[in-house]
């Protein structure tokens, strides 16, 4: 299959959004979750712009948001830090993280692409869509 894609593999990703006041629907992008099944790769990279968050909600719980973003990174890494998801494979952890939710940290829609390097791809998406 990789012959058809030039050595690149399909990946899926979602932008992590911070919605400090869910009832208002205003948001900032704060991270990327990326999954590449062919490489059993799942990872999250986050970047919280506190100034932008406070512009939307001066009373935002910045430490709570940072903790939620850190939890997403832990679930992606697996192991003991992943809590109940520790034993799940990469795909199952990704699907759980991108399931719709009405919380302060929410995943956006899932998008797809092709990449030869999922680690470099997640960094590129973080620079392009978050920072």
N, C-alpha and C positions, 0 to 999 in steps of 0.2 A: 504493500500500500504506500509506503514512503516514496517509492519510485514515482508515483503520480503526483506527489506533493513536494518533490524536490528535497527529500530528507527532512521535511517539516511535519510536525504532528498537530492534530487538532487540539485546541485548548478552549476552555470556557472560562469566563470571568464575570464577576459582578463588582460594581462599585459599592463600597460601604458608605452610607450616608448618615449624617447626624441630623436629626430632626428634633431640636431642643424643645419645641412646643408642638406636639403632634397635631393639636387642633388647628394650628395655623398652616401647617404643611410646608413651611420654609425649611430649607436644608443646605448643608454644605457637604461636599465630598471629603471623606476622611480616610479612605483606604481602598484596597483592591484585594479580592479573593480570587485566586486563579487555580484551575484544575486542569491537568493534562493526563488523561487516562493512560495513554501509551507509555508514559514515563512514571506512572504512579506518583505524580507530583501534585501536591496541594500546598499552597502557601498563602499567607496574607501579609501585606505590607501596609502600614498605616502612617498617617501624618495628620495630626490635629492642629489646625490653625486656630489658636485660642482667640485671637483678635476677631476673626470672622465669626466664630461661634458666639462670642460676647456681643457682636453687632446684631445678631439675631435674637439673642436673649441675654441681657446683662446678668441675669441671675442663674445662668446655666450651671449645672453641676459638672464642672470641668473634670474633676477627679473621677467622678462616676463614669463619664464618657471615656476617659482614658482607660479606666478599668475594663469597660465593656470591649473596647478595641483590643486591649491586651488579651482578653479572654478569647477573642476570635483567633488571634495569632497562636495562642496555646492549643486550641482545638485543631488547628491546621498542623501543628508540629506533632500532635499525637502524644503518646506516652502518658505518664502520670498527670502531667499538667492539663491534659485534655478532659479530665473528669470522666463522666460517663461515656464519652466518645472515645476513650483511650483505646479500646479494642476494635473500633470500626476502621474499615479500609479508607483510603484517601477519597474515593468517590462518595462514599456514604457521609463522611465528614463534610465534604463540599456541599452536598445536597441539603444537609441539615442547616448549614450556615446560610445558604441562599434562599431558604424557605421564607415566604413573606411573613412579616411580623409588624405589629404596631407598637414599637418601642422607640426609644430615643435613637439607638443605632439600628439602622435597617439596611438590608441589601437592596440594591437596585435590580433591574432586569438582568438576566443572564445573556451574555453575548458570546460569540465564538470567533475563532481565528485560527491561523496556522503559525507555528513557531518551531525553530530548530533549538531554541534555548528558553524553556519556561522561566528560569530564574532571571534572565535578562529581560524577558517580556514583561514580567510583573514590575520590574523596576521602571521600564519604559512607560507602562500604563500609569504607574504612580506619578511620574514626572508630568505626563501629559494631562491626566484627568483629575489629579488631586492637588499637586503643589502649586 
